[in-house]
Amino acid sequence: MSRFWSALIQRLAPYTPGEQPRMADLVKLNTNEHPLGPSPRALEAIRADAADSLRLYPDPRATALREALAAYHGVLPDQVFVGNGSDEVLAHAFAALLKQKEPLLFPDITYSFYPVYCRLFDITFQIVPLDAAMAVNIADYRRRAGAIILANPNAPTGTALPRARIAELLDEHADIPVVIDEAYVDFGAESAVPLVASHPNLLVVHTLSKSRALAGLRVGYAIGDAALIEALNRVKDSFNSYPLGRLAQAGAIAAIKDEAWFQQARDYVISGREQLSNGLAQLGFEVLPSAANFVFARHPKHDGKVLAARLRERAIVVRHFDTPRIADYLRITVGSRVQIDKLLAALKELLGAAAGSPAAR
């Protein structure tokens, strides 16, 4: 700890991102990256824009990208905000909307960046436990609050609320801002974007990292009432007026417009999720119902941390959270068919070997 650090930094516990290991023949299933490459049209657009124009600043409002996103979602351009990945968009939302007199509410098991942002921006918060099925129960949010944020589908559990339940939450909390983080929504959940028209307190956050396979491009966006978007713009222009470079904007526009690739790639992940879930269940795992590009599973007879370590010895990396309630769970990205087969084969071998030795728990 440096004596030059501010008091805030001295007490800050930063978010820990998923590991990016360097291992030979790695099966990387820990950071929810897409198993397929991005849209060829997106790659072509990026290459085409890698020209002399890079000496010029990009459009600070990303006008063409916001227009493309607005057309795609059936909203107006002034209802769209874009940023450097959905993490930055969320950070701006925490600063602009979620710091209120009453506490911010979010689940006890959810995206672990939320409490980090609360500490960074000095936001009072209360955690609301997931129910026994590891799902969000809207009734548990019927309490005093200054704002609410929910990941839907939730991470790391993968469970999702239907749009009707989100609408119920919004109606019960019409006087406070509600943020729905839909990083994984394209893999099987109902988006809350159609509710924006009737709920001025709703902000919906998306990313191109997951379903558009552009994690390396860092493009996120939010959709909401124009007044909410203006609040985000005020934060952005007090922080970084140019969050998205020319290449990011060009690639994002092309990706949004390539609907055929999106649907094909989405279906590939969804069918892979079924293969993975069924294979894990056959090995005795308890698998939560997932609407994301990952599954959350535990084996009732085996320690999750030990399983993760044994898989790593075989160059298979999954995500383990050493956290109360979920310490025995593994979050496993839906990879390619070959990766899924390798994972299931390794688990079968590990569980078979454990069956002949003293209990793993």
Secondary structure, 3 states (H helix, E strand, C coil): CCCCCCHHHHHCCCCCCCCCCCCCCCEEECCCCCCCCCCHHHHHHHHHHCCHHHHCCCCCCCHHHHHHHHHHHCCCHHHEEEECHHHHHHHHHHHHHHCCCCCEEEECCCCCHHHHHHHHCCCCEEEECCCCCCCCCHHHHCCCCCEEEEECCCCCCCCCCCHHHHHHHHHHCCCCCEEEECCCHHHCCCCCHHHHHHCCCEEEEEECCCCCCCCCCCCEEEEECHHHHHHHHHHHCCCCCCCCCHHHHHHHHHHHHCHHHHHHHHHHHHHHHHHHHHHHHHCCCEECCCCCCEEEEECCCCCHHHHHHHHHHCCEEEEECCCCCCCCEEEEECCCHHHHHHHHHHHHHHHHHHHCCCCCC
